[in-house]
Amino acid sequence: MTELEYWQKYLYFTRELKKFLLSEEWDVFNQLLEERQKMQEEVGAPPSAEIRTAIEGLEQEMKVLLQQKIYQMKQSQQVSRAYDSMGQEDAGRWMDSKR
């Protein structure tokens, strides 16, 4: 495989990473991420300017998407905690009233 083919495949993996990030398929996302890392270690020369620009653009988009996903997860976790603590108090009161 030529260096150009390696970098084109790397770019393809990067596009696929974005797709699985959007669909929140974390297992596949992690597998692709590991596979892409291995490819990066194998190729010796840096990518052409065109491919590098495409990769950097996709990676920036993924960074923003990851930050959004983390924010959404934190919000969801906070809401869940708020409801959990409310439910425990109500259950505790109910148990106390039964004594």
C-alpha positions in Angstrom: 0.0 0.0 0.0 1.4 3.4 -0.9 1.6 6.3 1.5 -1.2 8.1 -0.4 -3.4 5.0 0.0 -2.6 4.8 3.7 -3.7 8.4 4.2 -6.8 8.0 2.1 -7.7 5.0 4.2 -6.9 7.1 7.4 -9.2 9.8 6.1 -11.9 7.2 5.4 -11.6 5.9 9.0 -11.9 9.5 10.3 -15.1 9.9 8.4 -16.4 6.6 9.8 -15.5 7.7 13.3 -17.6 10.8 12.9 -20.5 8.7 11.7 -20.3 6.4 14.7 -19.8 9.3 17.1 -23.1 10.8 15.8 -24.9 7.5 16.2 -23.3 7.0 19.7 -22.1 3.5 18.9 -19.2 3.7 21.3 -17.9 0.2 20.9 -17.5 0.6 17.1 -16.2 4.1 17.6 -13.4 2.9 20.0 -12.5 0.0 17.6 -12.1 2.4 14.7 -10.2 4.8 16.8 -7.7 2.1 17.7 -7.4 0.9 14.1 -6.8 4.4 12.9 -4.1 4.9 15.6 -2.3 1.7 14.3 -2.5 3.0 10.7 -1.0 6.4 11.8 1.9 4.5 13.5 2.6 2.4 10.3 2.8 5.2 7.8 6.1 7.1 7.8 5.6 10.3 5.8 3.1 13.0 6.7 0.0 13.4 4.6 -0.4 15.8 1.7 -1.7 19.3 2.5 -5.1 18.4 1.0 -5.5 15.3 3.0 -4.1 16.9 6.2 -6.7 19.8 5.8 -9.5 17.3 5.4 -8.4 15.3 8.4 -8.0 18.3 10.6 -11.4 19.6 9.6 -13.1 16.3 10.5 -11.1 16.0 13.7 -12.3 19.6 14.7 -15.9 18.6 14.0 -15.5 15.5 16.1 -14.0 17.5 18.9 -17.0 19.8 19.0 -19.4 16.8 18.7 -17.6 15.0 21.6 -17.9 18.2 23.8 -21.6 18.4 23.0 -22.1 14.7 23.9 -20.2 15.1 27.1 -22.3 18.1 28.0 -25.5 16.2 27.2 -24.4 13.3 29.3 -23.5 15.5 32.3 -26.9 17.2 32.0 -28.7 13.8 31.8 -26.7 12.6 34.8 -27.6 15.7 36.8 -31.3 15.3 36.0 -31.1 11.6 36.9 -29.5 12.4 40.3 -32.1 15.0 41.0 -34.9 12.5 40.4 -33.1 9.8 42.3 -32.7 11.9 45.4 -36.3 13.0 45.2 -37.5 9.4 45.0 -35.4 8.3 47.9 -36.9 10.9 50.2 -40.4 10.0 49.1 -39.7 6.3 49.7 -38.1 7.1 53.0 -41.2 9.0 54.1 -43.5 6.2 53.0 -41.4 3.7 54.9 -41.5 5.9 58.0 -45.3 6.3 57.8 -45.6 2.5 57.7 -43.9 2.0 61.1 
